[in-house]
């Protein structure tokens, strides 16, 4: 369960009834909206009325508003985007559903994915929305700046962004300014004019000052609203000294601070003065919390008095349950406070927030108390209690910041804290450092008699995770994962699911594939129960591969299609997590020689994969499309995809990048470039005496093809016999099909025709039920010549193979078209949607394909119909009766 969000950060501050009207600024803001500017920037130092101005303007802007008041804790990009999504959902609950599922990943993912998903939702809904980010200067996180910059760059026309800040954010402001896409309100704009100062001092504050006094105050404060407010508060308390006060008053920060002490705070009633001092440590105030800190029972009444007196108190919701002090006022109140008192106040605030389930605020005050007192016990207790939840819900940077704040020696001496930090580092790919914390935790475990089951299990899973991903020591990972599963109870599902995944991945590499499949299914069931979409997609991707390697292509397709339905939100959008499933579907359809469908899956996969973006996934995405591209004759694109995949895999450190070199060598071999393939084998150190390995099967089979092409038939036979035994022992029946086909080719060349027929018959019997057509088409053309001799092994499948080996015939729906090159079924479908008036994006959305795929289909349609526009295409199609 994710930590609860503080809803007051999403509330639009109520408009103060006693504000100074600023129609000229309101008009400038409205003009920017009418001109469809992307951004309104309100940038000025504290005390210039930025929030008040924005609040007044949006109240009359006539558009729904998503409001987000930012504080320092929002520098974790997952926290920031969680609030951003929730702000949008105040307008429409449909916005950001998919993005929220992405944020639940227990990995440090790039923010481009959820931001893109948000942009897509806003585009589809098309409701004009104003998004306000107030106090943006508190953001220092580069990933957050990058995410917001991406939103600005790809902002839908329906969205208008407003930023309130003390300083200009590191966003592409110059570009927006040059393009005329930004409205700017700055310090000189916000300063009160003499007329506005008169309204404020005389009408709102009720001072009745003469015109000259107002002019002098406005000049001395230079229109600084906070300075004028301080002056007014002081004058309310000494109305007889107006002339002397105006003569001496200046607007300098130092003087104002000193004056605030002498003329404002000290003149307040003692109980109010004490109230302000004790509540100044709070970022947000509510009456029960203030009662807790002050020992009073009338805090609500005091808050209302402070607001009515214009004493720098700002209500945060319309019910006036929550308030905050003006930032400038709060900063001053915290200066020079009693150290011992502030320390105890932080402790009280921590306990109140903890009791009310506000985790982030509780930890914040616990850390403040600990740093002042040297007593870290409460901070450590809270981090033990909440860091695990933060980790598992994607708030990795928040968890790491907590753990980094604790004394290092305390973390390494505590089994739970050391394990938690090990996990935080492992999930951010700092494996070596993570291992040092795991070792520290193990050292503690060896010295204590009893450890909690979840504590011990969590440590065992961490060790298994590191052994599998960092050291590729799968036997050790299996043993550790099994120990963890014995220790962890059924209620410890979050850790059991990771243990099952590590177990399955390790079994896949070392044991019969059916054992891995069983473990993957268990991991999947547990993951689905938890609702971990990204993690479940990872499991399903691996499971689909294992099923296919086991020779269960149709079951793998069923799994992937069920999965896609889960990754489609209520608006029909696919989650970026679906890219992993689309990648597998592309390969599964390739196996059946359904190349057009395969390419569409890969193109959509690549579109989504670039949003999800970790190198591990993108390497899969790039590399898996290469066989389809090659089979369609797009050889250059196939080779480029493999080079991209190799580059990405090399950066990730998890994927065996050699697989992509093997695929490239295979393509070279198919083109007759024996020299290049031979050089690859030599550089890879391959030999017919090698011991087969699961992670190198692609290399092994390509090497067998090379031996065959080199006419090294005895070595090819010996090597294929080893592969056959390995595939049988590991139950890798899809690979066994390819091995049998190659064995048939070797036997044919040696002259053992009966043996060749036996091997080919065995391959056909395994391939036919699952429609593994490419297993035959991807081998030497001699295989096709052998098929008639084994027709009886699987008559219908052999006929299908022979048809596929020849030039493909038009399908029933494309036959009889009066075109030299008929439109494919998919092209007819796209053409029909074009005729219905759908845009490329709408067609892509309807067919679950990439926009680029739609463009490719339309270009093909233009070429076949010999036209150059949509209108011409539809007209000619109707003339030829291709459209109903």
N, C-alpha and C positions, 0 to 999 in steps of 0.2 A: 504494500500500500504506500503510495507517495505521500510525502509530508504535505499537510494541508496548506493551501495558499491563504494569505491574509487578504480577505476580500476588500478591506478598506483601500488597498492599493489600486483597486479596480473601480473605485467609486469616483464619480465626477464630483468635485468639491461644490457644495451649494453656493450659489451667487449671493454675495453679501448685500443686504438691502441698503446699507449706508455707504455704498461705493461711489467713487467719482465717475460720472459718465465720460467715456473717451470715444466719442463717435468718429473722430478722424482716424483713429487706429482701428476701430472696428471696421470701418469702410475699407481700409487698406487690406485687412485680412480677408474680407469678403470678396474684394476685387481679385485677390490671388486665387480664390476658390472658383470664381466665375471664369478666370483665364485658364483653368485647369492646370495650375501649377502643381508639381509633384509634392513640394515641400514648403512648409511655413516654418521658419526658424526664428524663435524669440530668444535672443541671446543677450544677457546683461548680468552684471554683478548682483549679489544678493540685495534685496530690499527695493527693487524697482518695479514690483507688481507684475511679474511675468505670469504667474499662475492665475492671478485675479483677472488679468486681461484675457487670457486664453479661455478661462471659464465663462466670462461674460460673452465672449464672441460665439463660442460653440452653442451657448444657450439659445442663440437666435439664428444659427447657421442653417437650420432646416434640414439637417442630416443626422442620421444615427451616429453616435460617438462611442468609440472604444478608448477608454482612458486607462493609463498605466502610470502610477506614481512610483518612481524608481528609488531604490536605496542601495547601499553598498553590497548587500547579499545577492543582488541580481547579477553580479559579475560571472557567476557560473552560467554558461550559455544555456544549459538545460533548464535552470531555474528561470532565466530571462525569457526563454521561449515558452515555458509553461504559463507564465503570467501573460505573455503576449497573446497566446492562443485563448486563454481564459477571457482576456479583454475583448477579443473579437466575438467570443461566444456570448458575451453580454448582449450583443446585437443579434446574432443568429447562431443557434446551437450547432448547426451543421458545419460551421467553419472549424477546420483544424482537427477533425476526428482522426484522420489518417496521420497527421503530423504528431498528434499525441501518442499514437501507437509507436511511432519511430523513436520518440524520446524515451520510451520505457526500456530501450536496449541497454543491457549492462556492459556496453562498450562505449568508448569515447568516439562518437561519430561526428563527421563534419555536419555543420548546421545547414548546409545548402539544401539537403534533402527535405527536412521539415519546412524550411522557408519556401522552397519551391511548391511543396504540397499546399501550403497556406495560400500562395499566390494563385495556384490553380483553383482552389476553392473560391477565393474572392472573385476570380474571373468568371467562374460559372454562375455564382449567385448574382453578381453584377449589382448588388445593392450599394449605392453611394455611401461610403463610410469615412468618417474622420477618425484617424488614429492619433491620439495624443500621448507622447512620451515626455513626462514631466520630470525635471531634475536629472536629465540625461548626463550631466557632467559627472555624476557619481559612477558612471561606467568607465572602467579602465581596461576591461578585457578585450584583447584583440579579436578573438573569435566572435564576440558579440558585435563589435564594430563591423567586422566583415559580413556577418549575417544581415545586419541592418543595411549595409552598403549594397548587398545583393538584392534585398527587397526594394531599395530605391531604384536600382538599375532596371529591375524587371517589374516595376510597380504597375498593377492594372489600372486602367483609367478610372475605375470606380473608387479608388482609394486616394485619400489626401492625408499626408503625414504632417504632423505638427510636433516640433521638438522645442521644449523649454529647457534652457541650459544656462549655466554661468559662463561657459566658454565654448567656443566652436568645436564640435565633434570632428574626429578624423574621418569624415565622409566626403564624397566627391562634390563638395560645395561649389568649387570653382567651375566645374563642368555644368552643374545645374544653373549657376548664375549666368554663364555664357550662353546657355540655351534659353534663357528667360523662363526657367521652370521653378523659380524659387521666390518666395516672398520673405523679406527680412525685416524684422523689428529689432532694433538694437538700443543700446543704453541711451543715446541722445534722443531717440524717439520716445522712450518711456519716461523720461524726466517730466515732472509736472511743469506745465506753463504757469505763469502768474495767475491766469484765470482759474486753472484747475487747482492751484494751491489755495486760492481764495475759497473755492467751493469746499475743499477738504477742511480747511482750518475753521471756517466760520459756520458753514451749513452742517457738516458732519460732526466736527468736534465741538461746535457751539461756542467758539471763543470770542466772536465779535471783534476781531482785530481790525484796526484801521488799514487802509489801503497801503500806506507806506510801510507799515510793519510787515504786512504780507509780502510786499515786494522785496524787502530786505531778507526775510526768512527764505524766500524762494531763491534769492541770489546766493545767500550764504550756504544753503544746502545744495545749490545747483540742481534743484528739482528732484533731489533724491527722496523718494517717497518715504523710506524708512526714517531718514533724518527728520523730515517734516513731522512724521508721526511721533517721534521721540520729543521733538520740540513741543508739539501739541500736548502730549501727556504731562510734560513738565509745567507748561503754562496753565493747564487745568488746575494744578495744585498750588499755583502762586499767581493768580490773575492780576494782582496789583503791581507786579514787577515786570510787566511786559516790555517796557522800553529798555530797561537795563538788560533784560535777558536777550532781546533781539540784538542789542549792540555787541554782546560778548559771544553769542552763539555762532559756532562754525560747524561745518558739515564733515570735518575730518574724522576718520575712523577712530583715532586715538581719543580725541576729545569727546566724541559721542559716547564711547565706551565709558570713559570716566564720568561723563555727565549722567549716563544712565544709572550708574551706581549712586551718585549723590542726589540726583533730583527726581528719579523715578522709583527705583526699588526701595530706597530707604524711606520714602514717603508713603509706601503702601502699608496697610495694616500688617502687623507682625505675622498673623496666621497666614496671610496670603504670601508674604515674603518667604516664609518657611515652606509653604506649599510649592512655590516656584523652584526653590532651591532643591527640594527633594525629588521633584518629578523631572528635573532637567536632564537626567540621564536617559530618559525614554525617547525613542524616535517617534512613538505614537502613544497617545494617552487615552485611557478610558476610565470612567469613574471607579469601577471596582479595583482596577490596578492602582490607581492613585490612592485609594483608601488603604490598600495593602502597604504602600510605601510610606504614607504619611501617618498612618494610625488613626485616620479620621473616618467618619461615616457620612460626610457631606460633600464629597469631592465633586459630585455632579453639580451642585449649586455653585461651587467655586469656579468650576469650568465655565458655567454659564455667565457668571459675573465677569470673568476675565474676557470672554468673548464680547460681551456687551460693552466693556470698557476699551475695546480696541487694543488690548494689550498683547498683540502679536500671537494670538491663538487662532488657529485655522481649523474649522470643522472639516472632517473628511467624508462624512456621509450625511444624507438628508435627515436621518433620524437623530444626528448629533450624538451618536454613541461614542465615536472616536474623533480625536483631535490630534493636531501636532502644533508645536511651537514654530513660529517663523524660523527658518534656518539660522538667520543672523542672531536672533534672540536666543535660540537654544545654544548656539556656539558660545555666546557670551555667558549665559547662565552656568555653563559647565566650567568656565575658567575660574580658577582660584577657589573652587569649592573645597569643603573639608574632606581631606583624603580618607580618613577612617569612616566618615559618614557615607561617602560615595561608595566605598567598598561594600559596606553592609547593604546599601540600597541595591547594588547590582545583584547581591545574593538574594534579596527579597524578590526582585524582578524575575530572576531566573526561576525561582520556585513557583511564582504565579504563572508564568508562561508555560512551565512544564505541566502544572496542574490543568491548564486549559488546552493542552495538546499543540501548542505553537512551538514546534521543535527548533526552528532556526533562531528565533528570538531567545529561546531559553539557552541554547548553546552560546549565543553571542554574549549574554550577560554572565554566563558561567565562566567564559574565557576572560571577560573583563575583571570579574572578581578574583579569578586565579592569578592573573598577571599582577594585581595589586596586593594580594595577600600572600602569594606563594603557596597557597593551598589548592592543589589541582584535583582534589578528590572528586568534587562534583562535576567538573569539566570532563574528567576521564570517565566517570560513570555515565554521563549523558552521551559522550561519543561512543562508548561501548553499546549503549542502548539504541542509538539512532544511526550510526555510521553504516551499519549493514543495510538498513533500508535505503539509505541514500545511494549506496553502491549498486544495489540490485535494481534501482529505479533510474539509473543513468546519471545521478547527481555526483559524478566521480570527482569533479573539481571541488565541490563543496566538501565532500568527505575527506579529500586529500588536504584541503586547507585546514580543516579541524585537526587532523592527525599531525600536520606539519606544525601547528601552533602548540601542541602539547610538547613538553620536554622530551627530547629524543631518548634519554635514558629511561624515562617512564614508559614510553611506547615499547621499547625493546625488552623491558622487564615484565611486560603484561601479555599473557598469551593471546587474549582476545584482541587487544590493540595491535600487537605485532602481526597477527593473522590478518586483521582488517586492513592494515597498511600494505601488507603483502598483496592482498587482493586488489586494492586500489591501484597499486603500481603495475600488477600483472595485466589488469584490464586497460591500462594506458600504455601497454607494450614496453614497460620497463622491467623486463623479465629478470635480469641479473640482480638488480636492486631488490626486486620482489623476493627473490630466492634468499637473500640475506635476512629478510624479516621472517620468512618461513623457517629458516634455520634457528633464528632467535626464539621463535615460538616453540619449536621442537625441543630446544634446550630447556625451556621452562617446563614443558610437558613431561620430560624425563625425570624431573625432580619432584613432581607432585603426585599424590596417590590417586586422586580422583579429578577428572576433568569432565565438564558437562558434555553430553553426547553431541550437541550441536557445535560446541567449541572444538572438540576433537575432530568431528566429521568435517567441519569447515576447513580445518588445517590439512586434513588428509586430501580433500578435494583440491586445495591449492597446490599441494605437492604433486598430485596427479596431473593437474593442469600444466604445471611447469615442466614436468617430465615429458609430457606428450608434445607440447608446443615448442619448448625451447631446446630440449635435448633429444627429441625423437626416440626416447627410451620407452617404447610401447609396452614391453613386458612389465617394467616397473610401474608404468601408469595404470595398467590393468589391475595389478595387485593393490595399488593404493586406492583406486576407485572402488574396488570390491570391498576393501576394508571400510571405506567411508560409507558405503551403502549398508553395511552391517551395523555401523555405529549410529547413523542418522535414522531418526524415527520418521514415520510417514508424514508427520506434521512439518517436517523440515524440507518441504517440497522445493524451495528455491535452490537449496544446495544439492538435493538429490538429482534434480534435473541436470545440473552441470556435471555431476558425477556420472550420470548415465550417458551424457554426450561424450565426455572424455573416454569412458569405457567403450562406447560404440566405435568412436574414431580409432581407438587403439586396437580393438578386435578386428576391425576392417583391414588393418594393415598386417595382422599377424595370424589370424585364425580363419576357419571356414566362414564365408561371408554370411551364412545364415545366422551365425551367432551375433554378428554386428547388426544385422537387420532386426533381430529380436530386441537388442538393446536400443536401437534407434526408435523402434515403435514405442518402447516404454518411455523413452525421453520425450517423444512426441506427445504421448497421452498426458504426461505430467506437465509439459509446457503449455498444452492447450488449456489445461485446468487453471494454470496461473495467468493465462492471457498474455504471455511474453511473445509478441508477434515477430520481432526481429529474430529472437532466439529460435522460435519455432520454425521460421523460414530457413534458418541455417540447418536445423535438424532435418527438415523435409528435403532440402537440396541434397544433403549427404545420403539420406535414405533413398531418394529417387536414383542416385548414382549406384548405390549398393544393389537395389532391386534390378536395375538394368544389367549390372555386371553379373548378377545371379541368373540372368536370362528371363526376367519378368518385366519386359518392356510395358505391357499393357497395364499391369498393376502400378507401375511407376507413373504412367500417364493418368490413371484414375486418381492417384494420390495428388499429383500436381494440379489437376483440374479442380479437385475438392479444395485444395489450398487456395487457388486463385479466387474462388468464391468468398473465402474468408478475408482476403486482402482487398476486397472491393467495398468501398464505404457506401453510405446511404445515398451519395450523390453520383455513384457509378464510377468513382475514381479508383485506380489501382494504387495501392501503397507502394512506395519505393522498395519495400521489403519483397515485393512480388518479383523483383528483377531476378532473384536467385531461382525462383520457380520457373520463370519464363526461359531462363538459360537452359535449364534441364529439359523443358518441353521442346526447345529448339533442337536439342540433341536427339531426343526421343523420336521426334518427327523426321529428323534426318535419317535415322536408322531405317525408317519405313520408306525412304526415298520421296517423302512429301516435302520437296525442297522449298517450294514457295511458302508453305505454312511455316516451315522451319526458319526461313529467313525473316519472316514477319515477327516471329517470336524473338529472334535474336535482336532485331532492330528495336523492338519495344523494350527488350531487356536492357540494351545499351543505353537507351534514353533514360530509363529509370535508374540504371546502375550508376550513371554519372552523378545522380543526386545522392545516392547512398554512399558511394565513393571510397570506402576503404580499399587499399591496394589488393588485399586478398580477394575480395569479391570482384573487383574490376578486372583482375587478371583472368579469372574464370570467364567473366562476361566477354572480354575481348577474344580470348583463345577459343572458346567453344563455338564461335560463329565461323571459324576458318574452314572447317570441312564443307559446310554448306556453300560458302562462297566459292571454294575450289570446284565443287561438283557442278556449280552453275557456270563455270568457266571464268569467273572473276578472280583470276589467279593473283594479280597484283594486290587486290584488296585482301585476299586470304593471307598472303605473305606479310603484308603490313599489319594485319590483326595479330599474327603470331609474334611479330617483333614488339608490338605494343604490350602484349600479354607477358612476354619474357621480361621486358623492362619493369613492369609493375610487379611481377612475381619476385623479381630480384630484390625489390625494395621492401616487400612484405616480410620476407624471411620465413614464411610459413608454407607457402606452396613450393613444390618441387618445380623449379623453372625449366629443368631439363626436358620436361614433357613437351614444351613448345618447340624446343630445338629438334626433338624427335619428329614432331608433326611436320616441321619445315623440311627435314630430310626426306620424309615420306613423300611430300609434294615434289621435291626435286627428283626423287626416284621415279615417280609417275610420269614426269616430263622427260625421262631418259637421261637425266644428269647423274650418271653413276659416280662420276668423280666427286661431286659435292656430297653425295650420300656416303661414299666411302670415307671421305675426310671427316664427316661427322662421327662415324663409328669409331674411327681411330682416335679422335679427340675425346670421345666419351669413354675410351678404354674398354670397348665391348669385345667379348670373346665367346666362342661357342661353349666354353667350359665354365661360364659364369653360373652362379646360383640364382635362379629366378626370384624376384622380389615384387611384391604387390605394387609398390609405388613406382616401379620402373616397367610395368607391363607394356605401356605404349612404346617405350624404347625397345623392349624385347621383341615385340611383334614386328616393328619396323626393321629391326636387325635381321630377323628371319627372312623378310622380303629382300633385304640387301644380299644375304647369302645366296638366295635363290637367283637373284639377278646376276650375281657374280659367278654363277654355275658351280658354286662350292656345295654340291648336292650332299655328299656324306656329312659335312659339317652342319648343313641345314637340317638334315634328317635327325642328327643327334640332338641338336639344339631344340628342335620342335618336339621331340620326344620328352625332353625335360619340361618344356612349357606345358605339354599335354598333362603330364603327371601333376605339375603344380596347379593347373587350373582345375583338375579333378579333385585334388585334395582340398583346395580352397573353395570349391563349388562355384567357380567363376565361369559359368556356362556360356555367357556371351563371348568371352575371350576364347573359350574352347571352340566355338564355331569358326572363328578366324584361324585358329591353329589347325583345325581339321581341313579347312580349305587349302591352306598352305601345304599341309602334309599330302593332300591329294595332288597338288601341282608338282611336288617333289617326286612322288611316286610315278606320276605320268611321265616325267622327263627321264626317270631311270628306266622306264619301260614296264613298270609293275601296274598294269592297267586295272587288274582286279582290286588291288590294294587302293588305288586311286578312287575307284568307284565306291569302295567301302567307306573311306574317309568322307567323301562328298555326300554319300547317303546319310551318314551320321550327322553331318553339318545341316543338311536339309531338314531332317527330322527335328532338330533342336530349333532351327530358325523359323520354320513355317508357322507354328502356332502364334508366334509373337511378331511375325512379319519383318524379320531382319533382312531387308532387301539389300541395303548398302554393304552388308558383310560380304556379299558376292560381287556387287558392282565395283567395289573398291579394290578388288584384287586383279591379278593379271587376266586379260581377256580370254585366255585359254580356259578359264573356268566356265565361261558361257558355252564354249564348244563342247565341254564335258557334260553339260546339263542334260541333253537328250538321252544320254546313256544311263542316267539315273532317274528318268522321268517318273518311274513307278514309286520312288521313295516318297514323293509328295507331289502328285500330278498338278493340282491347281496352283501350288506355289511355284513350281518350275515354270508353268506357263506365264505366271505373272513376272517372274524373273526375266524370261525371254522377251516379253513385251517391253519391260523396262529397259532392257539392254538395247533394244532398237529405238529409233526415233519415236518419241511419245506420240500416241494418237490423241486427237481432240476428245475430250470427255463428251458424254451425251449432251450436256447442256451447251457445249461450244461447237458441236458438230453441225454442219450445214450452214455455218455463217458465211455470207457472201464476201469473205475477206481472204486475202492471200495468207495472212497470219491471223488466225482467230483470236478473239479476246478470251482470256482465261476466265474461270468462274469468279475469281476474286476481282478481276478487272470489270466484269459485268456488274458485280455487286457494288463496286465503287462508283461506276458510271451511273447506276440507278440512284445512288445517294446524291451524286452531283446533279442529276436531273431534278431531284427533290429540293435542290437549293441549299444543301448543307455545305458549310465551309470545310476546308481541309482539317481544321482542328475538331470540328464536330464529327466528321467521318472517322477520324482516328479514335475519338472518344467512344463512338458507337461500336466500332469493330475491335476495340482493344488493341490497336496497332499504333505505331509511331507516326507522327505527322510526316516525317521523312519518307516513310513507307507509302503513305497516301500520295505524296508528290511523285514518287517513282512509278506507282500504278498509273497516275494521271498522265505522266509523260509517255508511258507505254501505250496508253489508250490513244493519245494524240498521234503517235507514230503509226499505229496500226490503222487508224481511221483517216490518216493524212489530213489532220486539222491542226489549228494552233491556239484554240481557245475553248473554254468550257461550253459557251453557247454553240459554237460550231460542232463540238463533239456530240452534244445532246441532239442537235438538229440532224446530224448525219446518222446517228444511232437510230433515231426514230424513222428516218427515211429507209434505213436498211432493216427496220423491224427488229432491232436488237433490244429495244425497250418496250415493255408492255404499256 
